Amino acid sequence: MRKLLTQLVSEMHKTPDDRRPQRVLMLRLDRVGRGKLADSLWAMRELEDMGCIIHTRDGGDELLDEPMKELIAAVKLAAAADENRVRREKSVAFHARKRAAGEYASKPPYGFVFLDKHLAPYEPEAAVVRQLFEKRVAGFGYQRLAQLAAAIAPAKIRPNGEFAAFSWGGNTVVSILRNPRYRGTIVSETLWDDVAALRGAIRERPAARWPWPLRGAVRCTCGATLLGEASGREGSRTRYYVCRRFNAHANPRYPHHPAAKMEQQFVELLGCLQDAGAQPKGPDPGQLEALRQRKATLTRERSQVEQRRSKAWELAEDGAIDKADLAARLEHFRSAGDRVADALTIVERELAAAESATRAKINVAAAFAGLPALWPTLPVDLQRDIARSVSAYVGGLWADPRRPGELLHYAATNDDGSPRNVDTLRNVDMAQRKMDDSITKKFIQSITE
C-alpha cells in the first residue's frame, strides 16, 4: 500500500475526534490505488469509520456505505492499479529504446552536454574529469580529489544553458570515477580501467611511525573522528590529532590539536573517573521496586483494555449495540490503549536504565582503580580500546576547532550549554552516569585483559 496513505490513516487515528477533517481531497481515486486492492479498500474503510470521507475531483464523495458503492470503488482501484502497471511498462520500454538508439534519457553527467539527443564531452568540465582520473591513478584519495575539484571545477551547465553550482564531496568523486559513460569518451579506456582496478586492490599500509592512543575515541564538534598526523622537520616532528572533514571548516581547513596535550588531559580524566568511582552509587532499591510495580499495573490495564475491546465486538455481533455505539466504544478503548502503551514504554525504559546502572555500579570502582598510572604503559592497541570504552562511558570525547588542544567531555556542560574542559570534571558526580550492559562488559574486559 502507498506509504503516504498508510501515514494518513495513522495520523487520523492520532487526531482527536473534534479536530479530524471531514474530507480528504484527491484528484482521482487512483491516488489510493497502489499495492493490493484489499489494502486500499481497508484504508478507505478506516477513514470512513473515523468520519473522514475521500472526495475526488471527478467522482465526488467516494462512499462505502452500500454494497454497490463498494463494488464501484473496487473497480476504480483495480483500474488505477492496472494503469500504474501499464505506465511502468511504458517507462521501461521508453528507456530501453533510448539505450538501443544510443540516446540518454536522464540528466547528463558532469562533463557532458546533450548534442542531438546524444551525450557529448563539454569543456572545461571534461578536463576536470580527466584530471580526477589522472590524480586517482597517481594516488590521490577521494577526499583529496573532492578538495581539488572544489577549487578548480567550473559550475555545471544545465540543459537550458544556465549554470548551477556543483557540490563536491567524496561520494560525488566516487560516482564519477565509477561511471562507465566516461570510458572511451572523456577519458581513455586504459585510464578508466586503471582507476577501476584500484577498487579491488589490496594495499599494505606501512606500519605507523607514531603512536595514536586516542585515535577513534575523540571526535571533532563537526562529528568527524580525529585522525593522527605528524608535522615538522624530520627529527623534531610534532604529533597532532586532525579533523580531515575539510568541507565543514573554513579556517583552519584542517583543525589540529596537539596530541601530547590531549593525551595528558585524558590521563587526568582517568584520575577523575577513578576518584568518582571509589564510592559508586546506584539507584535506590525502593525506586526499582516502585518501577516494577508500576510496570505490572500498566500491563494489567493494557490487558483489561484489550478484553473490553473484544467484548464490545462480541456485543455488536450479537446485535446488543448499534454501529454508532460500537464506534464510540472502540474510539474510547483506542485512546485508553494508546495512553497505557505510552506510559508502559516510559516505565520500561526507566526500569531498564535503573537495572543497568545497578549491575554496572559494582564493577566501576574496580575498573578505574589504578588505571591513570597503568594506561600510559600499555600497548597502543589496548590504549585505543580503553580510550574508546571510556569515551562511550562518559558520553563522548570531543575537540573544538576554536579551542585547540582541549579535550572536552560532552556530558559535562557549562551554564550556556557548551562542553566543559576535563579540568572541571572532578566536580561532576560520575557515579550517576548510566551505562548500557554491553558497554559495561566491553569496558571491564578491555581493562582487565
C-alpha positions in Angstrom: 0.0 0.0 0.0 1.2 3.5 -0.7 3.3 4.9 2.1 1.5 8.2 2.1 -1.9 6.5 2.6 -0.6 4.5 5.5 0.7 7.7 7.1 -2.6 9.4 6.5 -4.6 6.6 8.3 -2.1 6.6 11.2 -2.3 10.4 11.7 -6.1 10.3 11.6 -6.1 7.7 14.4 -3.9 10.1 16.5 -6.0 13.2 15.8 -8.8 13.9 18.3 -12.4 13.4 17.0 -13.2 17.1 17.2 -10.2 18.0 15.1 -10.4 15.5 12.3 -11.2 16.8 8.8 -14.5 15.8 7.2 -13.0 15.4 3.7 -9.7 14.2 2.2 -9.4 15.9 -1.2 -7.8 13.9 -4.1 -7.7 14.4 -7.9 -8.7 10.8 -8.5 -9.2 7.7 -6.5 -6.0 6.2 -8.2 -4.1 8.2 -5.5 -5.2 5.3 -3.3 -4.9 2.6 -5.9 -1.4 1.3 -5.1 -0.5 -2.2 -3.8 -3.1 -4.8 -3.1 -6.8 -4.0 -3.7 -7.9 -5.3 -0.3 -5.4 -3.0 1.5 -6.6 0.1 -0.3 -10.3 -0.8 0.4 -9.3 -1.3 4.1 -7.7 2.1 4.2 -10.8 3.8 2.8 -13.0 1.9 5.3 -10.8 3.0 8.2 -11.0 6.7 7.1 -14.8 6.4 6.7 -15.2 4.8 10.1 -13.4 7.7 11.6 -15.8 10.1 9.9 -13.4 11.2 7.2 -14.6 10.8 3.5 -12.4 10.7 0.5 -13.6 13.3 -2.0 -12.2 13.2 -5.6 -12.5 15.9 -8.3 -14.0 13.6 -10.9 -16.2 11.4 -8.6 -17.1 13.5 -5.6 -17.6 11.6 -2.3 -16.3 8.1 -2.5 -18.5 6.3 0.0 -18.5 2.6 1.0 -21.9 2.6 2.9 -23.6 0.4 0.3 -22.6 -2.9 -1.4 -22.8 -1.3 -4.9 -20.7 1.7 -3.9 -18.1 -0.7 -2.5 -18.1 -2.6 -5.9 -17.7 0.7 -7.8 -14.8 1.8 -5.6 -13.1 -1.6 -6.0 -13.4 -1.3 -9.8 -11.8 2.2 -9.7 -9.0 1.0 -7.6 -8.4 -2.0 -9.8 -8.4 0.2 -12.9 -5.9 2.6 -11.2 -3.6 -0.3 -10.3 -3.7 -1.6 -13.8 -3.0 1.9 -15.2 0.1 2.1 -12.9 1.3 -1.2 -14.3 0.9 0.0 -17.9 2.6 3.3 -17.1 5.6 1.4 -15.6 5.8 -0.9 -18.7 5.8 2.1 -21.0 8.5 3.8 -19.0 10.7 0.7 -19.1 10.2 0.3 -22.9 10.9 4.0 -23.4 14.3 3.8 -21.7 15.1 0.6 -23.5 14.5 2.3 -26.8 16.7 5.2 -25.8 19.5 2.9 -24.8 19.2 0.9 -28.1 19.4 4.1 -30.1 22.4 5.3 -28.1 20.5 8.2 -26.6 20.5 9.4 -23.0 17.2 9.9 -21.2 18.4 11.4 -17.9 20.4 14.4 -16.9 23.8 14.5 -18.5 26.7 13.5 -16.1 29.3 16.1 -15.2 31.5 16.8 -18.2 28.8 16.1 -20.8 26.1 18.0 -22.6 23.3 16.9 -25.0 24.0 17.2 -28.7 21.3 15.9 -30.9 19.9 13.8 -28.0 23.3 12.2 -27.5 26.0 12.8 -24.9 28.9 14.9 -26.0 32.0 15.9 -24.0 31.9 19.5 -22.8 35.0 21.5 -21.9 36.2 22.7 -19.4 34.1 20.2 -17.3 35.6 17.3 -19.2 39.1 18.5 -18.4 38.3 18.4 -14.7 37.0 14.8 -15.1 40.2 13.7 -16.8 42.3 15.3 -14.1 40.3 13.4 -11.4 41.1 10.1 -13.1 44.8 11.0 -13.6 45.2 12.1 -10.0 43.4 9.0 -8.7 46.0 6.8 -10.5 48.7 9.0 -9.0 47.5 8.0 -5.6 45.1 10.8 -4.6 42.3 9.8 -2.2 38.6 10.6 -2.7 38.5 13.5 -0.1 41.7 15.0 -1.6 40.2 14.7 -5.1 37.0 16.4 -3.9 39.0 19.2 -2.4 40.9 19.6 -5.7 37.7 19.6 -7.8 36.0 22.2 -5.5 39.0 24.5 -6.1 39.2 24.2 -9.9 35.9 22.9 -11.3 33.5 25.3 -13.0 29.8 25.3 -12.4 27.8 22.7 -14.2 25.8 23.8 -17.2 22.2 22.9 -17.3 20.2 21.8 -20.4 18.6 25.3 -20.6 22.1 26.9 -20.8 22.2 28.2 -17.2 25.0 27.4 -14.8 24.4 25.7 -11.4 26.8 25.3 -8.5 28.1 21.8 -8.1 28.6 20.3 -4.6 31.8 18.3 -4.4 32.4 15.6 -1.9 33.9 12.1 -1.6 30.7 10.4 -2.8 30.5 12.7 -5.8 34.0 11.8 -6.8 33.3 8.1 -6.4 30.2 8.3 -8.6 32.3 10.0 -11.4 35.2 7.5 -11.2 32.8 4.6 -11.5 30.6 5.9 -14.3 31.2 3.8 -17.4 29.9 6.7 -19.6 33.4 8.3 -19.3 35.2 5.3 -20.6 36.4 5.9 -24.2 34.6 9.3 -24.3 36.2 11.8 -21.9 39.0 9.5 -20.6 40.8 6.7 -22.4 39.7 3.1 -21.9 43.2 2.4 -20.4 42.9 5.2 -17.9 39.4 4.2 -16.9 40.4 0.6 -16.5 43.4 1.6 -14.3 41.2 3.5 -12.0 38.7 0.6 -11.9 41.5 -1.8 -11.0 42.3 0.3 -7.9 38.9 -0.5 -6.3 39.7 -4.1 -5.6 43.4 -3.6 -5.0 44.6 -4.6 -1.5 47.4 -2.2 -0.4 49.6 -3.0 2.6 49.6 0.0 4.8 53.0 1.0 6.2 53.5 0.4 9.9 52.6 3.5 11.9 55.7 5.5 12.9 53.9 7.4 15.7 51.6 6.2 18.4 48.0 7.5 18.4 46.4 6.1 21.5 43.3 8.3 21.3 42.5 7.5 17.6 38.9 6.6 17.2 38.0 7.9 20.7 37.8 11.7 20.0 35.5 13.5 17.6 35.5 17.0 16.2 32.5 19.1 17.0 31.5 18.7 13.4 31.1 15.0 14.0 34.2 13.6 12.3 36.6 11.3 14.1 40.0 12.8 14.6 43.0 11.2 12.9 46.7 11.3 13.7 49.2 13.4 11.7 52.8 14.3 12.4 54.1 17.7 11.2 57.5 19.4 11.1 61.0 18.6 10.1 62.5 15.1 10.4 63.8 14.6 13.9 61.6 17.3 15.5 58.1 16.4 14.4 55.0 17.3 16.5 52.1 14.9 16.7 48.5 16.3 16.1 45.0 14.9 16.1 43.4 16.4 13.0 39.9 16.7 11.6 40.0 15.8 7.9 36.5 16.9 7.0 37.6 20.0 5.1 34.1 20.9 3.9 33.0 21.6 7.5 35.7 24.1 8.4 36.8 27.3 6.6 39.7 28.4 8.7 41.7 26.4 9.6 40.6 23.9 6.9 42.1 21.0 8.9 41.7 21.8 12.6 44.6 20.2 14.5 45.1 19.6 18.2 48.5 18.8 19.9 48.5 15.1 20.6 50.6 15.2 23.8 48.4 17.8 25.4 45.2 15.9 24.7 46.7 12.6 25.9 47.8 14.2 29.2 44.2 15.5 29.7 42.9 12.0 29.0 45.1 10.7 31.9 43.6 13.5 34.1 40.2 12.4 33.0 41.0 8.8 34.1 42.0 10.2 37.5 38.6 12.0 37.8 36.8 8.8 37.0 38.9 6.9 39.5 38.1 9.4 42.2 34.4 9.4 41.4 34.2 5.6 41.1 35.7 4.9 44.5 32.3 5.0 46.2 29.8 4.2 43.4 26.2 4.8 43.9 23.3 3.2 42.2 19.5 3.6 42.1 17.6 3.4 45.3 16.2 -0.2 45.8 12.8 1.4 46.6 12.9 3.1 43.3 13.5 -0.1 41.4 10.6 -1.8 43.3 8.2 1.1 42.5 9.1 0.9 38.8 8.5 -2.8 38.7 5.1 -2.4 40.4 4.2 0.4 38.1 5.1 -1.8 35.1 2.9 -4.7 36.4 0.0 -2.3 37.0 0.2 -0.9 33.5 0.5 -4.4 32.0 -2.8 -5.4 33.7 -4.5 -2.2 32.5 -3.4 -3.0 28.9 -4.8 -6.5 29.2 -8.1 -5.2 30.6 -8.5 -2.6 27.7 -8.0 -5.4 25.2 -10.6 -7.6 26.9 -13.1 -4.8 26.9 -12.4 -4.1 23.3 -13.1 -7.7 22.4 -16.3 -7.6 24.5 -17.6 -4.6 22.5 -17.1 -6.5 19.2 -19.0 -9.5 20.7 -21.9 -7.2 21.7 -22.0 -5.7 18.2 -22.1 -9.2 16.6 -25.0 -10.2 18.9 -26.9 -7.0 18.0 -26.8 -5.6 21.5 -25.2 -2.3 20.4 -25.6 -0.4 17.2 -22.8 0.8 14.8 -22.6 4.3 16.3 -22.3 3.0 19.9 -19.6 0.5 18.7 -17.6 3.2 17.0 -17.7 5.4 20.2 -16.6 2.5 22.4 -13.8 1.5 20.1 -12.5 5.0 20.0 -12.6 5.2 23.8 -10.7 1.9 24.0 -8.2 3.1 21.4 -7.4 6.3 23.3 -7.1 4.4 26.6 -4.9 1.8 25.0 -2.6 4.4 23.5 -2.3 6.2 26.8 -1.4 2.9 28.7 1.0 1.9 25.9 2.9 5.2 26.1 3.1 5.1 29.9 4.3 1.5 29.8 7.0 2.4 27.3 8.4 5.1 29.5 8.3 2.9 32.6 10.1 0.0 30.8 12.8 2.4 29.6 13.3 3.9 33.1 13.4 0.4 34.6 15.9 -0.9 32.1 18.2 2.1 32.7 17.9 1.6 36.5 18.7 -2.1 36.4 21.6 -1.5 34.0 23.1 1.1 36.4 22.6 -1.3 39.3 24.6 -4.0 37.5 27.3 -1.5 36.4 28.0 0.1 39.7 29.6 -3.0 41.2 32.5 -3.1 38.7 33.1 0.6 38.0 35.3 1.3 41.1 37.5 -1.8 40.4 37.8 -1.0 36.7 39.1 2.5 37.2 41.4 1.7 40.2 45.0 2.3 39.2 44.1 3.0 35.5 45.7 6.5 35.3 49.1 5.1 36.2 48.6 1.9 34.1 47.3 3.4 30.8 50.5 5.1 29.6 52.4 1.9 29.9 50.1 -0.3 27.9 50.5 -1.2 24.2 48.9 1.3 21.8 46.2 -1.1 20.6 45.0 -1.7 24.2 45.2 2.1 24.9 42.9 2.7 22.0 40.4 0.1 23.2 40.3 1.6 26.6 40.1 5.2 25.2 37.1 4.2 23.1 35.4 2.4 26.0 35.9 5.5 28.3 34.6 7.8 25.6 31.4 5.7 25.4 31.2 5.6 29.2 31.4 9.4 29.7 29.1 10.2 26.7 31.8 11.1 24.2 35.1 12.9 24.0 35.2 16.0 21.7 37.6 18.6 20.3 36.5 22.1 19.3 38.5 23.8 16.5 38.1 27.1 18.3 39.8 25.7 21.4 42.9 23.8 20.0 44.3 21.1 22.3 41.5 20.9 24.8 39.8 17.6 25.4 36.1 18.2 26.0 33.7 16.0 27.8 30.3 16.4 26.1 28.2 15.2 29.1 29.6 17.9 31.4 28.5 21.3 30.2 28.7 24.9 31.3 25.8 27.1 32.1 25.5 28.2 28.5 25.4 24.5 27.3 29.0 24.4 25.9 31.2 21.5 26.8 33.5 21.9 29.8 37.2 21.2 30.0 38.2 18.0 31.7 39.9 20.1 34.4 36.4 20.8 35.9 35.3 17.2 35.8 36.3 16.5 39.4 33.1 18.3 40.5 30.9 16.0 38.3 29.3 13.0 40.0 30.4 10.4 37.6 28.7 7.6 39.6 25.4 8.9 38.2 26.4 8.1 34.6 24.2 5.4 33.1 26.0 2.6 31.2 24.5 0.1 28.8 25.2 -3.5 29.7 27.2 -4.2 26.5 29.4 -1.1 27.0 30.0 -2.1 30.6 31.1 -5.6 29.7 33.4 -4.4 26.9 34.8 -1.7 29.2 35.6 -4.1 32.0 37.0 -6.7 29.7 39.3 -4.2 27.8 40.8 -3.1 31.1 41.1 -6.5 32.9 42.8 -8.1 29.9 
